[in-house]
Structures are given as C-alpha cells and as structure tokens.
Amino acid sequence: MGAPSSSLRKPEVSGSGRRNPPPSLPAAATDAAAASFAALTHKLDYLDPADIKRVRDAYRFADEAHLGQFRASGEPYITHPIAVAGMCAEWKLDAQAIMAALMHDAMEDCGVTKVELIERFGAPTADLVDGLTKLDKLQFSTKEESQAESFRKMLLAMARDVRVILIKLADRLHNMRTMSAMAASKSVRIARETLEIYAPIAHRLGLNQTYRELQELSFQYLRRWRHAALSKAVLRARGYRRDIVDRIQREVEKAFADQGAKAQVYGREKTLYSIYTKMREKHLSFAQVNDIFGFRIVVATLPECYLALGVLHQLYKPLPGRFKDYIAIPKANGYQSLHTTLVSPLGTAVEFQIRTDAMHAVAEKGIAAHWMYKAGGGQVQDAQRLGALWLQSLVDIQDETRDASEFLEHVKIDLFPDAVYVFTPKSKIMALPRGATPVDFAYAIHSDIGDHCVAAKVNGDPVALRTELRSGDVVEVITAPGARPNPGWLNFVRTGRARSKIRHYLKNMEQEESQQLGEKLLAQALRAEGLTLPPADAPDAPAGSLWQQLTRWSGNRTRADLLIDVGLGRKIATIVAKRLAQLMVEHGVKPDALTLTMGRYAAADDATPTQGLVVIDGAEGASVQLATCCRPIPGDPIVGYLGRGEGLMVHTAECGVGKRLFERDSERWMTVDWAEEPTRAFETGVTILLKNGKGVLAQIAAAVSSAEADITHIEMGNEPASETAELQLLISVRDRLHLADVMRTLRRASAVLRVTRVRP
C-alpha cells in the first residue's frame, strides 16, 4: 500500500497504555516479527483464500493506522490487534470478526471514520468496529458517566451482534495478560472493572476458559500478596498430592477399561481465585480446602455420560447430596455436565465432571462454540439460544432505562453466576438468579403479568411475594386487572429485567399523576386572573401557539413537561399563570368577571395564599403525599406545600414542621381541603399507656378491631419490663370521627391507662 493518509497516521498520539519509545529500543527486531501478519496466518487455515486476503487487507490498514504507536511495554502497537485477532481465530470466528479485531482501535485512536471503513471493508465489519469504540469523544459530566455510557453502547451492539462482545473479551484478555508494564493504580482499576463486568459477561455467555483466566489475572493485580501466598501453597500441595492424583487417574482409567467403555480422563486444578473465594466465604484455611484437584471425564455420547456415572459410583462411594444433573437441566449459559463428588482412597472429597465432546466445547467456549461447531449438535444450539435470550433481555432493559448508569446497574444485577431452576404450572423450566422471588418470576414470563401481580403460590401453597425461590419449586402467579407495581418490590427483586420494568412503570405513573396535578394547579391559579386554561390544541391552532410561547419562556420542551414541573413544584403555578395570562391578553383574550369571582378563594387567615383549592380524596397517587410528621386524616384542617421536585405535601394546619416551612418559603403554600367522600382509609399515630400483664396486646388488638379499624404498625420501647408500658400504634381510620370512636373503645379496655393521638 502507498503512504497512509493524514487521517490514519498519528505517531505522536499516545492513548491508553501507549507511548513513543526512544529510537534505540533494543527489542525492535523481535517486536517487528511479532507485529507481522505471519504470526496470525497459521491460525486462519479454516477460512477460504478470498477471506484470508480480506483479513490481510485489514491487517495492512491497521498496521498503517497504528504506525508510530507503541504499547507501554515498548512493543509496536499492532502486536495487540494481532493477538486479539489470534484469540478470535481460535474460536473460529468468521472473516468479518477477524478484520474487526485487527481494526478495533483504529476509530478510537487513529482518527479513522466509520465511513472510511464502510467504503473499504463493508458495513458489517464497520458496524463491529463501531460497536467496540468507546464514547470518549463525547462530553460527559463525570468519568463514571462516560464509562457507563460506553458500556451501554458496547452491550447494545453486542445484543445486535454477539461477535462484538467476543472481540471485546479477547481484547480485554490480552490487555490483562500484558498489564505488568502499566502503573499500579491503573492496573488495579482495570482489574476491578474486569472482575465486576467482563468476567461475569464471559461466564454468562458460557466462555468458562476466558472467565477463569480473567478472574485469575484480576485477582493477581487486585490482591497481589494473597495471590503470591496462595500460589506458593498450591505449588507445595501439588507436590504432596501428585501421587494420590496419579493413583486416582490410574484407577478410574482401569475401571472404564474393565467395563469396555471409552472415556478420556483429565485431572484438573481449581484456580487460585476460586480457592481464595471459597476460603473467604466459608472461613476456611488453605489446609481445609480439600477439593483443590478434580477430574473431568469426556465420553462420546449422552447415554455414555450416565453409564460413566455408574462406573464411578461403583469405584468410589458418592457423597450424599453432592450430585447435580446439569444435562437434564442446563445452566442459564448453556453449560451441561454431570457433577458428582466421591470419597477418594485417602478419604478426601474429589469432584468429577462427566460430559460429551460437544458439551465440553460449550463448557469451555460457550456461545463462541456456535462458530466452532456450526453443523454441530443440539448442545451448541442450546447454548446459542440461551445466550441470545440474555442478549435480548439487554434490549428490553434498554427500552425502559435511558440513564446509562442505571442501565449498567441492571446489567450488573443480571450477571449473577448462580441460578435456581423453577417450573411454571405447565412444567416449563425457567432459570433465575439465586435469591429471585415470585415477582422476578412474574416479570420473566411477561411484563404485564409482573405489573398486575398480587399474590403467588409455590408448590401449591400461598407465599409472600418476597419469598426466595429454590430449585425445583413450582411457581404460580396470581394477577388482578387493577393491580400495579409496588415501589417496595425494588427492595427485594433480583433480576435487572424486573427492576427496570418496575422503575419504568412507576416513573410513567408519577409523571402522569404529576401532569394531572400540574394542570389542576395551573387552572386554579389562572382562574384567579379571571381566565380559563387553554386546551392542548394542535400547534397551528391559537391555543397551540400560546403553549409554544409559554414553554419557550419556561425552558420546557413540551406542554406536558411544563405541567409535570408545576405538579412536582419545580415551577410555581402562580408565576406561570401570570405569564400565561399576559400572553393570553396579548392574543386578545379578556378576563371573565365570573371566572375572576370563582378564582378569588377567600381564606379565613390573610397569611394563607389564595391560589385556589386542591381537593384531597386519597386517590392522588405519588404526586400528592400526606406528611408523616403529622399524619393528617379527613376532618383535620390542612395546608399544602409544593416542594421542589417532590409534588404536593399535605400537613395539618397546626403542624410545627409545616409552620417552619411556611415561614421559610411562603409562596409555595396553597389551600387544600378534604373531599366530601374520601376513597380510602388514612393512617395516624396513637400512643397508649397501659398496665403490663398477660394478654394486654390481645386486648388492644380486639378493641381496635371492634371499632372497625386496622393496626398497620406497632412499636414498643426498649425499656426493661415494668408495671406500665407504652405502645406506639399506626391505625388506619376513615376520618377524625372514626378515630375518636377508636380511642373511646381503647379507653374502655381494663389494661389501658391513657390514649393520645401523636402530635408533631
């Protein structure tokens, strides 16, 4: 190729982990060999000649783009893309993916545009490279926000094309393998990010080999001293236990030979990170971890897996409760094997994993096995299907979550490696993260079922919605048409899908209610000016023109946004109404005397603003809240405080907290009153002083029940038992008359000495 264009060659640019070394660098000759295309060629023998030629063109393009750039270790930068492409070639990815791997940093670090890549290598390859490119060129308020947005872009690109994440994982793995030249602070940050995000993604997609290596390398940089100490301990143990491992392997191979069964027997060793995790979680010393070594049995067909299990159980005694059949019920990432733990000749526990060749490919390569075994068996297709289900869930979460940090939080929640397997009433198996509840199950089936869920049964018995599900449970969800998600569910749901759906629903409901409240407040404030609120007409109608002018003045994009701001207290209704009245007068609308009379609401106290009346009936939702300091109930004189961003907060007229807010921010107060017929009961606090004795709580509960009220919360002090005790009750009542009836009934109880309503 000729000389590269100015958009490609940027020798002085030094990105992450890059620097320009002095010309006398001694390793230049060996580096040049590593940077050549020959280092990759022998891995591409599965591609046809035309594809290899396209990959070679991509290599030349990337080589010129990175000319003059060096890694922190001093190697030419092109060695990194070649290594990443080599890992992708081991997974037998197609030519487009190998080309994207070679050029994955070209857009980010070399000024190459997506248009150039489309013209030279086609849109599919350019899309892959674009999906791998971070968003550093955009302006974000914080580094965390930038990082979260980059993750979101990558994960959504991955949901459209899984090759994006496979290339990204290869990129991260090579960076981790060559991170020794990096500054300690930077290596710790990258290792933590790898452990929290990339290793779980590799596990979720079934790339167990990559997952284990990413964990191990992250552990090495995050816990250097512990890694070194454990490494020495394992080396010593390897020496002590080599004889027993060899003996078990010989005995197992002989047992299979005696039965005439063909099987490959491999010894395997736990990773240092998994040993460290087990020691920390179970509070064990290294000497107490006795399953450092295990064995893997690989056979030809699925029935032979169960025959192999029989051979092993005849040879050594199995430990009860330590057998798992992941063939009948695969893990969420497609993993299939039989797991059994046997007692070795020395009395220690040894785990055996039994699987077929195809299962082994899926176990090690996960979703990448799809390319390795394109014509392969059902296990590979299952892994592909399960991986695709999770990727689709990312798109569903994105639809409800516009905030990048929130999206990343949901994805982290969904990256749980452990799973429980539960059944629908029709015996369909569903995989959920450990700790999942019936609400997670409901949202996993369909968002409408989750939104309208009211109760659940597990194995035929009614259970609380926060109950943790266990493997094998049969779960039935009961719905009601009028039900809606409860904000309290966010405290216990475990799946990102459920969390994002609940938040999305509540956010929409809050905005809808705030808009209705804002419209009501603005209409009442405008009535005080002798005008009625113009309708939300089409933009070309007179009313539409009014709203456009008003939203431009207020800085809102739409009429709905303005009304939501008024309903949440971000904008004062009287000020907005005065501006709207001015615009209406300019448009020739004159104040109406009757409307003006209706708007002048005469208050008994001159200090109370006369902004119009808001009626409280208990059905207002999140936009109107009753203050917990004074807990007003129908019959109490009340006032409303329009907080900044919290909607309307209702206090009793004598509430001390409310009075202090009024003194500080009087223009945000408005007159409110109770509806003639409230739609629900209201909570208020009652303090009871009683004689301590047997059965006093039962007396109190019976008295409240006989007065047709409910106790919603009960609290006793921490004082030691004495002759008297004080109870704090939250009681649900219709109004003040009902409360007075409840208090009279309580006073008649023989144990009760005094009953008072809680005042702020």
N, C-alpha and C positions, 0 to 999 in steps of 0.2 A: 504493500500500500504506500501511497505517497505521504507527504508530510501531513500531520494531523492539523485540523482546523483549529483556530484560536479558541473555539468553544470547548475543545477537548483537552488541550494541553494547558495544565495549570501547575507547573512544577513547584511553585512556592506555596501552594495551598497545603496546609497541614491539618487534616481532620483528626477524628478520634483515633489515637494510637499511631499517628503518622508523624514523621519528621524528616528533614532533609539531612542525611549524614554527610560528613566530610568526604571529599573525593577519594581520599586514600584508604577507604574502608577495605580491610583485607579480605572480607568474605565475599567480595563482589563476584568472583569467578564461580564459586559454588552456588551463590544466590541465582546467578543467571541460568544455571542448569535447572534449578527448582522452578524458575519462572517460565520455563519453556513449555510448549504445548505437548512435548513428548511425555511429560510427567502424567498427563491425563489420557493420552491416546490409548494405552493398553486396557483402560477400563471401559472404553466405548465400543468394544467389539460386538455388542448386542444391537448397535444401531446400523442402519444401512449406509453405504458410501455417501449418498446425497445428504443425509442428516449429519454425518461426520464433517462434510465440507461446510455446512451451515454453522456447525459448532466452531470449526476452525476460524471462520469469518468473524464470529462473535468474539473469539479469543483475541484476534488481531485488533479488533475495535477496542476491546477493554484494555489491551496492552498499551495502545497509543493513548487512550484516555488517562491511564494512570502513570504515564511516563514521567519520571522525575519524582514520583511519590514513593515514600518508604515507610515501612512499619516501625513501631517503637523498638523492635529488636534489631533494626538495621537492614532487614531483607527488603527487596523490591516489593512494592505493594501488590503487584499482580500475583504473587505467590498465594495470597489469601483467597482471591476468587477462584484460582485453580484448585486449591484444596477443597473449597466449598463445592465446586462442580464435581470433584472426585467423589465426595461423600454422596452426592445426588446420583452419580453414576452407579455407586454400589447398591443403591435402592432401585436401579434400573429405571429411573425417570426418563421421560421422553426428551427429544432434542430441544424442544422449546424451553423446558425446565432447565436443562444444562446450559443453554445460551443465557437464560435469565440469571442463573447462578454466576456465570462469568461476568455479567454486566451489572450485578445487583447494587454496586456502589457508584455506578457511572453517573446516574442522575443526581445523586445526593452530593457527590464530592468533586465532580469534574465538569459541571455546567452543561451536561448533555440534556437535551429536552426530549419529552415523550414523542413529539412529532418526528424528530430525527430517528428515534428507534423504530417508530411505525414504518417510516419510509424505507429503512434499511433491513429490518428483520420481521416486519409484520405486526399487526395489532395484538395478537395473543401474547407474544413474547414481551412487547412493550407494556401490556397490562400487568404481567407478572412483575416486571422490574418496578413499575409504578407502585404496585401493592407493597413492595419491600422498602420503598423510600419513605423515610421519616418526614415529619412536617416541620423541621427546624426552621424553614424559611418563613413560616408564618409567625405573627407576633402573638404571644400568649403572656398572660399576666404573671404566671409562675412556671418554674421548670417542671413541677409536678403536673400542671395542666397540659403542658406541651407533651410530656411523656405519655399521659393518659390518652390524649388525642391521637398520638402516633400509634399506640397500642390498638385503639379503636379502629383506625384506618386499616392496620395490618390484619386484625381479626375479621373485619368485614370483607376484606379482599380474600382472606382465607376461606370464608364461608361461601364465596362465589367460586373459588378455585383452590382446592386443598394443597396444590403444589406450592402456593405462596408460603405456607407455614412450614412445609418440608424444607424448602430452601432456607428459610429463616432459622430453623432449628440447626441445620448444617452450618450456617454462618455463625450462630451463637456457640455451637460446639467447638468449632475451630478457634474462635476468639478465646474461649475458656482454656483450650489446650495450650495456647501461646500467650497467656496473660502474665507470665513471670516477669516480662520486661516492663510491665506497667507499674505506676505508682501505687503504693499500698492502699491509699484512700479510695482511689478509683477502682481498683480490683475488688475491694470489699463491697462497694456499691453495685458493681456489675454482678458479683457473685450472689448478692442478696436478691437482686432482680431476677436472676436466673432461677434461683431456688423457689421464689414465690410465683413466678409466671411461666417461664419457659419449660422447666422440668415438669410441672403439672400438666401443661398442654401436651408435652411429649407422652406422658402417661395416659392422658385422656384419649389420645389418638392411637394408643397401643404400641408406641415405639419404645419398648421397655429397655432395649440396649442403650439407646440415646438418653432415656430418662435416668437410668442408673449412672451413666457417665457424667451427665450434667449435675446430678446430686453430689457425686463424689468430688468433682472438681470445685463445686461451690463450697462444699464442706472444707476442702483443703485451704481455701482462701479466707473463709469466714471464721474458722476455728483452727488456726494453724497449729497451736500447741497440742490440742486434743487429737487432731489428725495424725500428728507425728507420733504421739504416745500410743494411739491405737494401732498404727501401722507396725510399730515395733512389737506390740503384744501379739498381733496376728501372725507376724513372721515367726515368733517363738512358738506359738501354738501350732503353726503349720508343721514345724519340725517335730513337736511332740506327737501330733496326731496323724502324721503321714502313714504310719504303719496301720492304724485302725481304718483309715480311709481306703488304703490299698486292699486291706483284708475284706472290707465290705464289698468293694467293687468286684473282687475275685469271686466271692460267694454268690453275689447277685448274678454275675455272668454265667456261673456254673449252673445255678438254679434254672435260668432260662434255657441253657443248652440241654439240660436233663429233660425239660419239657418239650424240646424241639421247637421252641419259639425264637424267632429272630428279633433281637432288640439291641439298640445302641445304648450303652450305659456311660453317662458322663458324670464325673464329680464336679461340684460347683461350690463356690465360696461366697458367703454373704459379703456385701460391700461394707466398707468401713462406716459409711453414713447410716446404713440400716442397723448395724451393730450399735452405733452411738445412739440412734433414736430409741432402740429397744432398751438400752441401759438407762436412758434418761426417763422414758415413760414408765418403766416397771421398777425403777430404783434398784437396778442390779449392778453388781461389779462385773468386770470383764470375765472373771472365772465362773460366774453364774450363768453366763450366756453359753448354753451348750449346743446350740444349733448353728454354729458358725459354718459348718460344712453340710451340704446336702447333695442329692443325686437327681439326675434327670434321665428318664427312660423314654427313648423315642422309638416308636413302632410304625408299621406300615399303614394299618387301617384302624378305623374307630373301634370295631369289636375287639381288636387285639389290646386296646387300652385296658378294657375290663378284664381280659384274660391275664394281662401283666399284673393287674392289681391282685388277682387271686394268687399268682406265683409269689408275689412279695409277702402277702399276708400268711402264706404257708411257711415262708422262710423265717420271718421275724414277727413278733407279736405287735399288732397295731395299738396305738394309744386311743382309748375311747374318746369320742367327741372331737377327734382331730382329723376327720376325713371330710373333704369338700369336693363336690362334683361340679366343676365349672364347665364340663362338657354339656351336660343336660341344661344347665342354666349359665350361659356365658356371662363374663363380667361386662360392664357397660361399654368398655372399649373393644369388645370382641374377643378377649382372651379366653382360651379354652384349655383346660388340663384337668387331670385328676390329681388331687393333693392328698397324701396320706402321711402320717407321722408314725414311724416304727421305733421299737426299742432295739438298739444296736447290741452286739455281743458284750460291750462294756457297760451296758445299762443306760447309756445316754440316748436322748431323743434325736432321730435323724429324719428329715423330711425328704420324701420322694415326690417328684412331679412326673406324671405319665401323659404323653401326648403323641400325636402323629406328626409327620414331617410338615404337612400344611399348617397344622396348629402351631408348630414350632416357628414357622415363618411369620405367622400372625403375632405370636407372643413376642418375638424379637423386633419385627419391623412394623407391626400394626397396620395402619392404613396404607403405609408405603408398600406392603406386600401385594397390594392390588396391581401395581405395575410389574412386580417380580413374577406374579402368577396370574397373568391376565386370563389365561384359559383354565385357571385352577378351580379347586373345589368350592363347596359351599361355605367352608370356614372363612375363606378370604372374602367372599361376597358378604357374609355376615359382618365382618369387621368393617368393610366399606359402608354397609348400611347403617351400622351403629355410629360410626364416625360422622356420616352425613346427617344423622338425626341431631347430634350435638351441634354441628355447624349450623343447621337450620335454626336451632334454639337461639344462637347468637343473633341471627337476623330478627327473630321475634323480640328479643330483649331490646335490640336497637330501635325497633319501631316504637317502643314505649319510653325510651330513655334518650333524651337529647344531650344530656350532660355527660361529657367524656369520663369524668372521674366516677360518676355513678355507674356508668356502663362497665368500667373496669372493676368496680366493686362487685357488681353482679357476676361478672365472668370469674373473678377470684372465688366467689362462693360456689360457683358451678364446677370448679376444678378439684372437688373432693375426690381423693383416690379410692376411698372405701365406698361400698354401696350395699344397700339392702334390696332384696328382691321380693316384691309383694305381688299379689294376684288381684285382678278385678273379679267381681262376682261371676263373670263369664270365663274365668280361668286364664285370662291373658296375663303374661308376666310383664311387670314393669320394674325397671331399675331406678332407684332413687338414692341420693347421698345418705350416708349414715346420719341418724338424727332427724330424718324427714318426718313430717306429720301428715295427717289426713288432708290438710289444706294444700300441702305440696302435691300430694297425690291428685287432688281435685284439679289443680291448675295444670298438672302434667297431662291429664286427659283432655281438658279443653278449658279455655279461659272463662267461658260462660258458666261452666259448672263451678269453677273456683269462685267467681263473682257472686253466685247465688247459693253457695254452700251454707247450711245452717247446722248440720249435725253429721255424725259419722258412726258407722258400726265397724268394728274389727272382729273378725271371726264370729259374726252374728251378735256381738254384744255392743251396746251403746258405749262410746268413749268420748272424752273431751277432745276438742279439735287440736289441742296442743300435745296430744299423746304421741310419743315417739314410736314409729313403726319398726317391726322386726321382720327379718327374712321369713317368708312363708305365710305372713299374715294375709288374710282375705279382707280387702277393704271395700266398704260400700259407702258412698257419699249421698247424703240426703239434701235436697235443694228446695228452695221456696222462691216463687216468682218475685216477691217483693224484697228479698234479702239483698244486702250489698256488703262489700268487703269491710272488715273492721280494722281500724288503724292498729289495734292491739296485736293483730296477726303478725305484723312486722317484727315483733319481739321473738317469735319462735319459728317462722318459716325458714327453711334451709336452702331452697333452690333459688338461683338467680331469676328464673322464669317467674316463679310465684311472687317474689319480692318486687320485680319490675312491674308486673301486671297490677298488683295491689296499689303501688305508688302511683301508677299511671291513672287508675280509676279514681283514687282519692283526689289527685291533683285536678282532674277534669271536673269532679263533683264540686270541689272547693271553688274552682273558677266560675262554674255555672251559678252556684249559690251567691258568690261574691258579686257577680254581674247583676243578678236579680236585686240584691240589696242595694248596690250602687245606683241602679235605675230608680228604685224606690226613694232613696235619699235625695237624688238629684231632682226627681219630680217634685218632692215636697219642698226642697229649697227653692226651686224655680217658682212654685206656687206663691211663695212669699213675695215674689217680684210681680205677681199678677199674670203669670204666663204658664202655659202647659208645655210639657216636654214634647218636642217634635218627634215624629216617628222615624224609624230607621229605614227610610226610603232608599231607592236606587241612587247612585252617586250623581246622576244628572238631574234629579228632582231637587226642588228648593230645600227640602229638609236634608237631603244628602249633602248638598253644598254647605249647609250650616255645620253639619257634623265634621266635614272635612276641615273647615276653618278652625273648629274647636279643637280637633285632635292635633292639628299643626301647632296651635297655640300651646297645648298641654304637653307636647312632645311624645304623644302616643301614636302608634301606627294605625289603630282602628278604634271605632266606637266601642267595641267590646272591651278592648284593653283599657280604655279610659274609665268605663263603668266599673271594671274589676278594681282599678286603682282607687276609685271612690269608695267602693264597698269594703276594701281592705284598709281604708284610712290613709292611704299614701297621698291622696289629694283631698282637700276639704270641699265638701259638697257646696257650701255657701259661696266660696270663691269661684268655683267652676260655674255655678248657676249665675252669678253676677256677669261673668264673661259671656255666657251663652245668651243671657237677657240682652246684653249690649249688642251682640251680633244679630239677634232676632229683631231688635228695634231698627238696626241699620237695614235689615231686609224688609222693613215696613210692617212688622208685626207689632200691634199695640197691646199694652196690658189691659186685662179684663177686670172690671171692678168686682164681679162676683168671685172670680178666682183669687183676687187680691184679699178679699174678706176671708175666704177659706184658708188662705195661707198664713194669715196673721193669727197664729195659735197663742191665745192669751194664757200665760203661765201665772200661777199663784205667786211665785217668787221672782222678782225682777232680775235676780242674778242668773236665773236659768235662761240659756239661749232659746229663742223661739224659732227653731229651724223646721218645725213640723213634727208630726207624730209617727214613731215607728211602733208597730203593734207586735207584741211577743206572744206566740201561741205554743212554742215548744217544737215546731216543725221546721225551724230555720236552718238547721244543719251547722256546718263548720263556720259559716260566716258570722253567726251570732252565738256568743258564748256567755254563760252565766258565771260570774266571778266566784271562785272557790273561797275567797276570803270572807264573803258574807252570805253566800248561797241563797239568793233571793228566790221566793216562791210566790205564786199568784196571791194577790192581796197586799203584798209589801209595796210601799212607794218605791219606784225605781227610776234610775237615770242611766243613760248610755254614754259610753266613752269610746270614740272611734280611734283605736290605737293605730300606730304606724305599721301597717302590714299584717295586723292580727285580726282585722274585722271589728265588729261591734262587741264591746264587753259591757255586760249589764251588771250594775251594782245596786244595792239598796240605797235609798236616799241618805240614811244616817251612817253609811259605811265610812270608817276613818280613812281607809286606803283610797276610796273614791274621792273623798273630800280633798286629800292631799294632791291627787292627780288633777282635780278641778282647779285648785289654786295655781298649779304649775302650767296648765295647758287648757285654759277655759274655752278656747274656740273649738275644741274637739268634742265638747259635750253637746248632747241633744236630748230632747224629751222623748221618753219611751213609755209605753203602758202595756198592760196585760190585755190579751184578747178576752172577749166575753166567755168563750169556751175553749180553754187550752186543750191541746191534742194529746198530752201525756202527763205523767206524774213527774214531780221535781224533788231533788234531794235537798235536805237541810240537816244541820248538825244539832244533836241533843246531848246534853251532859246529865248523867243520872248518878246521884249519890245513894248508895244502898248498904244495907246491913249484910255483911259477908255470911254465907252459910250454904248449906247443901241445897241445890236446885234453884238458886236465885236467877241464873241465866235462863232457865226454862220458864220461870215466872215472867221475866222481861219479854222473852220471845212470844209467849202466849198472849200477853197484854197487847203488844204491838199488832199481832195477828188479829186479835178480836176487834181492834179498831180499824181493820181493813187497810193496814199499811204494811210496808215491807222494810226489813232491815237490809241495807245494801253493804254495810261495813260496820265492824265492831272492833273496838280497841280498848285495852286495859293498860293501866300504868305498870311500870316495872317494880313498884314498891313491894316489899315482902308482905305476906298475908297479915291482915289486921282485922279489927272488928268491922270496919267500914271499907268500902272500895268505890272507886269512881269509874264509870263506864262512859266512853265516847261512842255514840251511835250516829251513823248516817241513815236517815229514814226517808223513804220515798213517799211523798204525800201529794194530794191534789192541789191544796191551797192552804191559806192560814187557818181557816175554819177547821179543816181536816186535821191540821197539826195540833190545834187546841184540843180537839177531841182525843187524839192520841196521847197527849200529855196528861189529860184528865184521867184516862184509863190507866196510865202508868202510875199515877199518884195513888190509885186505889190499891195497888199491889202491896202486900204486907211488908216486903223487904225494902221498898223504896222510901227513902227519906226526903229527897229533893229532886225535882226535874226542872232544868232550864234549857232554853234554846241557846245555841252557841252564837255569840255576837263577836264581830271582829274587834 
